[in-house]
Amino acid sequence: MREPALTNVFAFTVKRDDVARFFEDVLGLRRQRPHEDSVWFEPAAGATLTVHDPEDEPPEPGFVPWFQVPDLAAAYDRADARRAVVGGMRDGYFLARDPDGRVFGVRQWR
């Protein structure tokens, strides 16, 4: 069984192109996966960085780490017991807040 892992970090921003260009220029990241609402940077190792247009989640701009877990329902139940779930279970994932109020996403290992 796979262990929980950080697999993606989303940067939600109204300045998608400027932020993506910043990571290209400063860190030398290369764009992958063209999408109309996001820019994906997939490294040789580690988590994927995605610079994404703002949507209805999360309401504030910033970075949102995404984790994959072996048992999504159990992780949801543990987060719900701590009143950390944001908006309930969605289409195969949920959002939660840590004790300091930071939003993160959780989905099942595929």
The first five atom37 places (N, CA, C, CB, O) and aatype in JSON, in Angstrom:
{
  "aatype": [12, 1, 6, 14, 0, 10, 16, 2, 19, 13, 0, 13, 16, 19, 11, 1, 3, 3, 19, 0, 1, 13, 13, 6, 3, 19, 10, 7, 10, 1, 1, 5, 1, 14, 8, 6, 3, 15, 19, 17, 13, 6, 14, 0, 0, 7, 0, 16, 10, 16, 19, 8, 3, 14, 6, 3, 6, 14, 14, 6, 14, 7, 13, 19, 14, 17, 13, 5, 19, 14, 3, 10, 0, 0, 0, 18, 3, 1, 0, 3, 0, 1, 1, 0, 19, 19, 7, 7, 12, 1, 3, 7, 18, 13, 10, 0, 1, 3, 14, 3, 7, 1, 19, 13, 7, 19, 1, 5, 17, 1],
  "atom_mask": [
    [1, 1, 1, 1, 1],
    [1, 1, 1, 1, 1],
    [1, 1, 1, 1, 1],
    [1, 1, 1, 1, 1],
    [1, 1, 1, 1, 1],
    [1, 1, 1, 1, 1],
    [1, 1, 1, 1, 1],
    [1, 1, 1, 1, 1],
    [1, 1, 1, 1, 1],
    [1, 1, 1, 1, 1],
    [1, 1, 1, 1, 1],
    [1, 1, 1, 1, 1],
    [1, 1, 1, 1, 1],
    [1, 1, 1, 1, 1],
    [1, 1, 1, 1, 1],
    [1, 1, 1, 1, 1],
    [1, 1, 1, 1, 1],
    [1, 1, 1, 1, 1],
    [1, 1, 1, 1, 1],
    [1, 1, 1, 1, 1],
    [1, 1, 1, 1, 1],
    [1, 1, 1, 1, 1],
    [1, 1, 1, 1, 1],
    [1, 1, 1, 1, 1],
    [1, 1, 1, 1, 1],
    [1, 1, 1, 1, 1],
    [1, 1, 1, 1, 1],
    [1, 1, 1, 0, 1],
    [1, 1, 1, 1, 1],
    [1, 1, 1, 1, 1],
    [1, 1, 1, 1, 1],
    [1, 1, 1, 1, 1],
    [1, 1, 1, 1, 1],
    [1, 1, 1, 1, 1],
    [1, 1, 1, 1, 1],
    [1, 1, 1, 1, 1],
    [1, 1, 1, 1, 1],
    [1, 1, 1, 1, 1],
    [1, 1, 1, 1, 1],
    [1, 1, 1, 1, 1],
    [1, 1, 1, 1, 1],
    [1, 1, 1, 1, 1],
    [1, 1, 1, 1, 1],
    [1, 1, 1, 1, 1],
    [1, 1, 1, 1, 1],
    [1, 1, 1, 0, 1],
    [1, 1, 1, 1, 1],
    [1, 1, 1, 1, 1],
    [1, 1, 1, 1, 1],
    [1, 1, 1, 1, 1],
    [1, 1, 1, 1, 1],
    [1, 1, 1, 1, 1],
    [1, 1, 1, 1, 1],
    [1, 1, 1, 1, 1],
    [1, 1, 1, 1, 1],
    [1, 1, 1, 1, 1],
    [1, 1, 1, 1, 1],
    [1, 1, 1, 1, 1],
    [1, 1, 1, 1, 1],
    [1, 1, 1, 1, 1],
    [1, 1, 1, 1, 1],
    [1, 1, 1, 0, 1],
    [1, 1, 1, 1, 1],
    [1, 1, 1, 1, 1],
    [1, 1, 1, 1, 1],
    [1, 1, 1, 1, 1],
    [1, 1, 1, 1, 1],
    [1, 1, 1, 1, 1],
    [1, 1, 1, 1, 1],
    [1, 1, 1, 1, 1],
    [1, 1, 1, 1, 1],
    [1, 1, 1, 1, 1],
    [1, 1, 1, 1, 1],
    [1, 1, 1, 1, 1],
    [1, 1, 1, 1, 1],
    [1, 1, 1, 1, 1],
    [1, 1, 1, 1, 1],
    [1, 1, 1, 1, 1],
    [1, 1, 1, 1, 1],
    [1, 1, 1, 1, 1],
    [1, 1, 1, 1, 1],
    [1, 1, 1, 1, 1],
    [1, 1, 1, 1, 1],
    [1, 1, 1, 1, 1],
    [1, 1, 1, 1, 1],
    [1, 1, 1, 1, 1],
    [1, 1, 1, 0, 1],
    [1, 1, 1, 0, 1],
    [1, 1, 1, 1, 1],
    [1, 1, 1, 1, 1],
    [1, 1, 1, 1, 1],
    [1, 1, 1, 0, 1],
    [1, 1, 1, 1, 1],
    [1, 1, 1, 1, 1],
    [1, 1, 1, 1, 1],
    [1, 1, 1, 1, 1],
    [1, 1, 1, 1, 1],
    [1, 1, 1, 1, 1],
    [1, 1, 1, 1, 1],
    [1, 1, 1, 1, 1],
    [1, 1, 1, 0, 1],
    [1, 1, 1, 1, 1],
    [1, 1, 1, 1, 1],
    [1, 1, 1, 1, 1],
    [1, 1, 1, 0, 1],
    [1, 1, 1, 1, 1],
    [1, 1, 1, 1, 1],
    [1, 1, 1, 1, 1],
    [1, 1, 1, 1, 1],
    [1, 1, 1, 1, 1]
  ],
  "atom_positions": [
    [[0.84, -1.17, 0.0], [0.0, 0.0, 0.0], [0.9, 1.25, 0.0], [-0.97, -0.01, 1.23], [1.9, 1.3, 0.71]],
    [[0.54, 2.22, -0.79], [1.3, 3.47, -0.85], [1.09, 4.3, 0.41], [0.89, 4.28, -2.09], [0.03, 4.25, 1.05]],
    [[2.11, 5.06, 0.75], [2.05, 5.97, 1.89], [1.45, 7.31, 1.43], [3.47, 6.18, 2.51], [1.47, 7.6, 0.24]],
    [[0.92, 8.12, 2.35], [0.48, 9.46, 1.98], [1.66, 10.24, 1.41], [-0.14, 10.2, 3.21], [2.8, 10.08, 1.87]],
    [[1.4, 11.09, 0.43], [2.48, 11.84, -0.21], [1.98, 13.18, -0.73], [3.1, 11.03, -1.34], [0.84, 13.31, -1.17]],
    [[2.87, 14.17, -0.67], [2.62, 15.46, -1.31], [2.86, 15.26, -2.79], [3.54, 16.6, -0.72], [3.97, 14.89, -3.19]],
    [[1.85, 15.51, -3.62], [1.98, 15.23, -5.05], [1.86, 16.46, -5.92], [0.94, 14.23, -5.46], [2.31, 16.45, -7.07]],
    [[1.25, 17.53, -5.4], [1.05, 18.72, -6.22], [0.91, 19.93, -5.31], [-0.2, 18.57, -7.13], [0.38, 19.82, -4.21]],
    [[1.39, 21.07, -5.77], [1.16, 22.34, -5.08], [0.54, 23.29, -6.1], [2.51, 22.94, -4.48], [1.12, 23.57, -7.14]],
    [[-0.65, 23.77, -5.78], [-1.35, 24.72, -6.65], [-1.09, 26.13, -6.13], [-2.88, 24.42, -6.69], [-1.18, 26.38, -4.93]],
    [[-0.77, 27.04, -7.03], [-0.67, 28.46, -6.72], [-1.85, 29.13, -7.42], [0.72, 29.08, -7.19], [-1.84, 29.27, -8.65]],
    [[-2.86, 29.53, -6.65], [-4.04, 30.2, -7.22], [-3.77, 31.69, -7.29], [-5.31, 29.9, -6.37], [-3.4, 32.31, -6.29]],
    [[-3.96, 32.28, -8.47], [-3.64, 33.68, -8.65], [-4.37, 34.27, -9.85], [-2.14, 33.86, -8.82], [-4.69, 33.56, -10.81]],
    [[-4.63, 35.56, -9.79], [-5.2, 36.26, -10.95], [-4.09, 36.64, -11.93], [-5.97, 37.51, -10.49], [-4.37, 37.1, -13.04]],
    [[-2.83, 36.45, -11.53], [-1.67, 36.78, -12.36], [-0.97, 35.52, -12.86], [-0.68, 37.66, -11.58], [0.26, 35.41, -12.77]],
    [[-1.75, 34.57, -13.37], [-1.22, 33.25, -13.76], [0.02, 33.36, -14.64], [-2.29, 32.46, -14.48], [1.03, 32.74, -14.34]],
    [[-0.04, 34.12, -15.72], [1.09, 34.19, -16.64], [2.32, 34.82, -16.0], [0.69, 34.98, -17.89], [3.44, 34.34, -16.21]],
    [[2.13, 35.88, -15.22], [3.26, 36.52, -14.54], [3.91, 35.59, -13.52], [2.81, 37.81, -13.85], [5.13, 35.5, -13.45]],
    [[3.08, 34.9, -12.74], [3.61, 33.98, -11.73], [4.33, 32.81, -12.39], [2.49, 33.47, -10.81], [5.4, 32.42, -11.94]],
    [[3.75, 32.25, -13.44], [4.39, 31.14, -14.16], [5.73, 31.58, -14.74], [3.47, 30.6, -15.28], [6.72, 30.86, -14.64]],
    [[5.75, 32.74, -15.35], [6.99, 33.26, -15.94], [8.05, 33.47, -14.85], [6.72, 34.59, -16.69], [9.23, 33.22, -15.09]],
    [[7.64, 33.92, -13.66], [8.55, 34.09, -12.53], [9.25, 32.77, -12.2], [7.8, 34.62, -11.3], [10.47, 32.74, -12.07]],
    [[8.49, 31.68, -12.07], [9.08, 30.39, -11.74], [9.96, 29.86, -12.87], [7.99, 29.38, -11.42], [10.95, 29.18, -12.62]],
    [[9.61, 30.18, -14.1], [10.47, 29.82, -15.24], [11.79, 30.59, -15.17], [9.75, 30.1, -16.58], [12.86, 30.0, -15.28]],
    [[11.7, 31.91, -15.0], [12.89, 32.76, -15.02], [13.8, 32.54, -13.81], [12.48, 34.2, -15.08], [15.02, 32.46, -13.97]],
    [[13.22, 32.44, -12.62], [14.02, 32.35, -11.4], [14.54, 30.94, -11.14], [13.2, 32.81, -10.22], [15.7, 30.76, -10.79]],
    [[13.68, 29.94, -11.32], [14.06, 28.56, -10.98], [14.4, 27.7, -12.19], [12.96, 27.9, -10.22], [14.95, 26.61, -12.04]],
    [[14.09, 28.18, -13.38], [14.36, 27.4, -14.57], [13.37, 26.27, -14.8], [0.0, 0.0, 0.0], [13.67, 25.31, -15.51]],
    [[12.17, 26.37, -14.18], [11.17, 25.33, -14.39], [10.67, 25.38, -15.83], [9.99, 25.5, -13.4], [10.64, 26.43, -16.46]],
    [[10.29, 24.22, -16.34], [9.78, 24.12, -17.71], [8.3, 23.8, -17.71], [10.54, 23.05, -18.5], [7.83, 22.93, -16.97]],
    [[7.57, 24.52, -18.55], [6.13, 24.3, -18.65], [5.85, 22.92, -19.25], [5.46, 25.41, -19.5], [6.54, 22.46, -20.15]],
    [[4.82, 22.31, -18.72], [4.31, 21.02, -19.21], [2.81, 21.18, -19.39], [4.65, 19.83, -18.22], [2.28, 22.27, -19.15]],
    [[2.12, 20.16, -19.79], [0.67, 20.09, -19.84], [-0.03, 21.42, -20.1], [0.17, 19.53, -18.56], [-0.44, 22.07, -19.14]],
    [[-0.18, 21.85, -21.32], [-0.89, 23.1, -21.57], [-2.38, 22.97, -21.23], [-0.72, 23.53, -23.02], [-3.04, 22.02, -21.64]],
    [[-2.89, 23.93, -20.48], [-4.31, 24.03, -20.12], [-4.71, 25.48, -20.28], [-4.58, 23.52, -18.65], [-3.87, 26.38, -20.19]],
    [[-5.98, 25.72, -20.53], [-6.4, 27.11, -20.72], [-6.48, 27.89, -19.42], [-7.74, 27.14, -21.4], [-6.44, 29.12, -19.44]],
    [[-6.59, 27.21, -18.26], [-6.73, 27.91, -16.98], [-5.57, 27.68, -16.02], [-8.0, 27.49, -16.33], [-5.65, 28.09, -14.86]],
    [[-4.49, 27.02, -16.49], [-3.38, 26.72, -15.59], [-2.1, 26.43, -16.37], [-3.73, 25.53, -14.7], [-2.12, 26.11, -17.56]],
    [[-0.99, 26.54, -15.65], [0.33, 26.19, -16.19], [0.91, 25.15, -15.25], [1.28, 27.46, -16.32], [1.0, 25.37, -14.04]],
    [[1.31, 24.01, -15.8], [1.85, 22.91, -15.01], [3.35, 22.81, -15.19], [1.18, 21.58, -15.41], [3.86, 22.87, -16.31]],
    [[4.07, 22.67, -14.07], [5.51, 22.44, -14.07], [5.74, 21.09, -13.38], [6.3, 23.61, -13.35], [5.5, 20.96, -12.18]],
    [[6.19, 20.1, -14.13], [6.41, 18.77, -13.55], [7.91, 18.51, -13.47], [5.7, 17.67, -14.39], [8.57, 18.4, -14.5]],
    [[8.44, 18.4, -12.26], [9.86, 18.15, -12.11], [10.21, 16.69, -12.36], [10.32, 18.56, -10.72], [9.33, 15.84, -12.42]],
    [[11.5, 16.42, -12.49], [11.95, 15.03, -12.64], [11.66, 14.24, -11.37], [13.46, 14.99, -12.96], [11.42, 13.03, -11.43]],
    [[11.67, 14.91, -10.23], [11.36, 14.27, -8.95], [10.62, 15.28, -8.08], [12.66, 13.76, -8.23], [10.81, 16.49, -8.23]],
    [[9.79, 14.81, -7.2], [9.07, 15.7, -6.3], [7.67, 16.03, -6.79], [0.0, 0.0, 0.0], [7.17, 15.42, -7.74]],
    [[7.06, 17.0, -6.15], [5.69, 17.37, -6.44], [5.61, 18.28, -7.66], [5.06, 18.06, -5.24], [6.56, 18.99, -7.98]],
    [[4.48, 18.25, -8.32], [4.19, 19.11, -9.46], [3.74, 20.49, -8.94], [3.09, 18.47, -10.37], [2.97, 20.56, -7.98]],
    [[4.21, 21.56, -9.57], [3.73, 22.9, -9.28], [2.75, 23.3, -10.37], [4.9, 23.93, -9.17], [3.06, 23.19, -11.56]],
    [[1.57, 23.75, -9.98], [0.56, 24.2, -10.93], [0.17, 25.63, -10.58], [-0.68, 23.26, -10.92], [-0.3, 25.89, -9.47]],
    [[0.34, 26.54, -11.52], [-0.1, 27.92, -11.36], [-1.47, 28.0, -12.02], [0.93, 28.97, -12.0], [-1.6, 27.81, -13.23]],
    [[-2.49, 28.29, -11.22], [-3.88, 28.14, -11.65], [-4.64, 29.45, -11.5], [-4.57, 27.04, -10.87], [-4.43, 30.2, -10.55]],
    [[-5.54, 29.7, -12.45], [-6.45, 30.83, -12.32], [-7.27, 30.65, -11.05], [-7.37, 30.96, -13.57], [-7.53, 29.53, -10.64]],
    [[-7.68, 31.76, -10.43], [-8.52, 31.62, -9.24], [-9.88, 31.04, -9.62], [-8.7, 32.99, -8.53], [-10.42, 31.34, -10.68]],
    [[-10.4, 30.23, -8.75], [-11.72, 29.63, -8.92], [-12.5, 29.82, -7.64], [-11.62, 28.13, -9.31], [-12.13, 30.64, -6.81]],
    [[-13.55, 29.07, -7.48], [-14.35, 29.19, -6.27], [-13.69, 28.53, -5.06], [-15.71, 28.58, -6.49], [-14.22, 28.57, -3.96]],
    [[-12.53, 27.91, -5.27], [-11.81, 27.29, -4.16], [-10.32, 27.45, -4.35], [-12.17, 25.8, -4.02], [-9.87, 27.27, -5.49]],
    [[-9.54, 27.77, -3.4], [-10.0, 28.39, -2.16], [-10.35, 29.85, -2.41], [-8.92, 28.28, -1.05], [-9.99, 30.39, -3.46]],
    [[-11.04, 30.49, -1.49], [-11.46, 31.86, -1.74], [-10.31, 32.87, -1.75], [-12.46, 32.27, -0.69], [-10.45, 33.93, -2.37]],
    [[-9.21, 32.59, -1.09], [-8.09, 33.51, -1.05], [-6.94, 33.0, -1.93], [-7.62, 33.72, 0.4], [-6.75, 31.79, -2.05]],
    [[-6.18, 33.91, -2.55], [-5.05, 33.46, -3.36], [-3.95, 32.89, -2.47], [-4.49, 34.63, -4.21], [-3.86, 33.23, -1.29]],
    [[-3.14, 32.04, -3.02], [-2.03, 31.46, -2.27], [-1.7, 30.07, -2.76], [0.0, 0.0, 0.0], [-2.18, 29.65, -3.81]],
    [[-0.88, 29.37, -2.0], [-0.47, 28.02, -2.34], [-1.34, 27.0, -1.63], [1.01, 27.8, -1.98], [-1.64, 27.15, -0.45]],
    [[-1.74, 25.96, -2.35], [-2.54, 24.89, -1.78], [-1.85, 23.56, -2.08], [-4.01, 24.9, -2.35], [-1.81, 23.13, -3.23]],
    [[-1.29, 22.91, -1.05], [-0.67, 21.61, -1.27], [-1.74, 20.53, -1.42], [0.29, 21.26, -0.11], [-2.8, 20.59, -0.8]],
    [[-1.44, 19.55, -2.27], [-2.33, 18.41, -2.48], [-1.61, 17.13, -2.07], [-2.79, 18.33, -3.96], [-0.45, 16.91, -2.41]],
    [[-2.33, 16.31, -1.33], [-1.8, 15.04, -0.85], [-2.64, 13.91, -1.41], [-1.77, 15.0, 0.7], [-3.85, 14.04, -1.59]],
    [[-1.99, 12.79, -1.69], [-2.71, 11.57, -2.04], [-2.54, 10.59, -0.89], [-2.19, 10.96, -3.4], [-1.45, 10.45, -0.33]],
    [[-3.62, 9.93, -0.55], [-3.64, 9.01, 0.58], [-4.19, 7.65, 0.13], [-4.5, 9.58, 1.75], [-4.92, 7.57, -0.85]],
    [[-3.84, 6.59, 0.86], [-4.34, 5.27, 0.47], [-5.82, 5.04, 0.77], [-3.53, 4.21, 1.15], [-6.45, 4.22, 0.11]],
    [[-6.39, 5.76, 1.75], [-7.79, 5.57, 2.13], [-8.45, 6.94, 2.29], [-7.9, 4.74, 3.45], [-8.4, 7.54, 3.37]],
    [[-9.07, 7.42, 1.23], [-9.67, 8.76, 1.22], [-10.79, 8.87, 2.25], [-10.19, 9.08, -0.18], [-10.89, 9.88, 2.94]],
    [[-11.65, 7.86, 2.34], [-12.78, 7.92, 3.27], [-12.3, 8.03, 4.72], [-13.66, 6.68, 3.11], [-12.88, 8.79, 5.5]],
    [[-11.26, 7.3, 5.08], [-10.74, 7.36, 6.45], [-10.12, 8.73, 6.74], [-9.7, 6.25, 6.67], [-10.31, 9.28, 7.82]],
    [[-9.38, 9.28, 5.76], [-8.79, 10.61, 5.94], [-9.89, 11.65, 6.09], [-7.86, 10.97, 4.75], [-9.78, 12.56, 6.91]],
    [[-10.95, 11.52, 5.29], [-12.08, 12.45, 5.39], [-12.72, 12.38, 6.78], [-13.13, 12.13, 4.3], [-12.99, 13.41, 7.39]],
    [[-12.94, 11.17, 7.26], [-13.57, 11.0, 8.58], [-12.71, 11.62, 9.68], [-13.79, 9.51, 8.88], [-13.25, 12.26, 10.59]],
    [[-11.38, 11.45, 9.61], [-10.49, 12.03, 10.62], [-10.52, 13.55, 10.55], [-9.05, 11.51, 10.43], [-10.55, 14.22, 11.58]],
    [[-10.5, 14.11, 9.33], [-10.56, 15.57, 9.18], [-11.91, 16.1, 9.64], [-10.31, 15.96, 7.71], [-11.98, 17.15, 10.28]],
    [[-12.98, 15.39, 9.31], [-14.32, 15.81, 9.7], [-14.47, 15.8, 11.22], [-15.38, 14.91, 9.06], [-15.12, 16.68, 11.79]],
    [[-13.89, 14.81, 11.88], [-13.96, 14.73, 13.34], [-13.28, 15.93, 13.99], [-13.31, 13.43, 13.83], [-13.62, 16.31, 15.11]],
    [[-12.32, 16.53, 13.3], [-11.64, 17.73, 13.8], [-12.27, 19.02, 13.28], [-10.16, 17.69, 13.42], [-11.75, 20.11, 13.5]],
    [[-13.39, 18.88, 12.58], [-14.09, 20.02, 11.97], [-13.17, 20.8, 11.02], [-14.64, 20.97, 13.06], [-13.2, 22.03, 10.98]],
    [[-12.36, 20.05, 10.28], [-11.39, 20.66, 9.37], [-11.82, 20.62, 7.91], [-10.06, 19.97, 9.52], [-11.2, 21.27, 7.07]],
    [[-12.87, 19.86, 7.59], [-13.31, 19.71, 6.2], [-13.92, 21.01, 5.7], [-14.32, 18.55, 6.06], [-14.69, 21.66, 6.42]],
    [[-13.58, 21.39, 4.47], [-14.11, 22.59, 3.84], [-15.03, 22.16, 2.7], [-12.96, 23.53, 3.31], [-14.55, 21.7, 1.66]],
    [[-16.33, 22.29, 2.87], [-17.27, 22.04, 1.79], [-17.65, 20.59, 1.53], [0.0, 0.0, 0.0], [-18.38, 20.34, 0.57]],
    [[-17.22, 19.64, 2.31], [-17.62, 18.26, 2.13], [-16.83, 17.51, 1.06], [0.0, 0.0, 0.0], [-15.92, 18.07, 0.44]],
    [[-17.19, 16.26, 0.86], [-16.55, 15.42, -0.16], [-17.0, 15.89, -1.53], [-16.89, 13.91, 0.05], [-18.18, 16.19, -1.74]],
    [[-16.06, 15.96, -2.44], [-16.37, 16.38, -3.8], [-16.17, 15.19, -4.72], [-15.48, 17.59, -4.25], [-16.3, 14.05, -4.27]],
    [[-15.88, 15.42, -5.94], [-15.73, 14.34, -6.92], [-14.38, 13.64, -6.74], [-15.85, 14.89, -8.36], [-13.46, 13.85, -7.53]],
    [[-14.26, 12.83, -5.7], [-13.03, 12.06, -5.46], [-11.97, 12.8, -4.68], [0.0, 0.0, 0.0], [-10.81, 12.37, -4.66]],
    [[-12.32, 13.9, -4.02], [-11.36, 14.63, -3.2], [-12.11, 15.49, -2.19], [-10.42, 15.5, -4.08], [-13.33, 15.67, -2.28]],
    [[-11.36, 16.03, -1.23], [-11.93, 17.02, -0.33], [-10.85, 18.03, 0.03], [-12.51, 16.34, 0.95], [-9.65, 17.77, -0.09]],
    [[-11.31, 19.2, 0.48], [-10.42, 20.24, 0.97], [-10.56, 20.31, 2.48], [-10.74, 21.63, 0.32], [-11.63, 20.03, 3.03]],
    [[-9.48, 20.67, 3.15], [-9.5, 20.8, 4.61], [-8.63, 21.98, 5.01], [-9.01, 19.49, 5.31], [-7.86, 22.5, 4.2]],
    [[-8.75, 22.38, 6.26], [-7.9, 23.44, 6.83], [-7.12, 22.86, 7.99], [-8.75, 24.66, 7.28], [-7.66, 22.12, 8.82]],
    [[-5.83, 23.21, 8.05], [-5.03, 22.8, 9.2], [-5.35, 23.72, 10.38], [-3.5, 22.82, 8.86], [-6.09, 24.68, 10.21]],
    [[-4.81, 23.45, 11.58], [-5.14, 24.27, 12.74], [-4.79, 25.76, 12.59], [-4.43, 23.73, 13.95], [-5.32, 26.59, 13.32]],
    [[-3.9, 26.09, 11.66], [-3.54, 27.48, 11.43], [-4.38, 28.12, 10.33], [-2.06, 27.58, 11.09], [-4.16, 29.28, 9.98]],
    [[-5.33, 27.37, 9.77], [-6.25, 27.91, 8.78], [-5.84, 27.74, 7.33], [0.0, 0.0, 0.0], [-6.55, 28.2, 6.43]],
    [[-4.71, 27.08, 7.07], [-4.26, 26.87, 5.69], [-5.05, 25.74, 5.04], [-2.75, 26.56, 5.65], [-5.28, 24.69, 5.64]],
    [[-5.46, 25.98, 3.79], [-6.24, 24.99, 3.04], [-5.29, 24.0, 2.36], [-7.15, 25.7, 1.97], [-4.22, 24.38, 1.88]],
    [[-5.7, 22.73, 2.33], [-4.99, 21.71, 1.57], [-6.0, 20.75, 0.98], [-3.97, 20.95, 2.47], [-7.12, 20.64, 1.46]],
    [[-5.58, 20.05, -0.07], [-6.45, 19.1, -0.75], [-6.0, 17.67, -0.5], [0.0, 0.0, 0.0], [-4.81, 17.41, -0.29]],
    [[-6.96, 16.76, -0.52], [-6.68, 15.33, -0.3], [-7.43, 14.52, -1.33], [-7.07, 14.89, 1.14], [-8.63, 14.74, -1.55]],
    [[-6.75, 13.6, -1.97], [-7.39, 12.68, -2.9], [-6.79, 11.29, -2.74], [-7.24, 13.17, -4.36], [-5.74, 11.12, -2.12]],
    [[-7.47, 10.32, -3.3], [-7.07, 8.91, -3.22], [-5.92, 8.64, -4.18], [-8.28, 7.98, -3.54], [-5.89, 9.18, -5.29]],
    [[-4.96, 7.81, -3.76], [-3.95, 7.34, -4.7], [-4.64, 6.66, -5.86], [-2.94, 6.37, -4.0], [-5.62, 5.93, -5.66]],
    [[-4.17, 6.86, -7.03], [-4.76, 6.24, -8.22], [-4.0, 5.01, -8.59], [-4.79, 7.21, -9.4], [-4.34, 4.34, -9.57]]
  ]
}
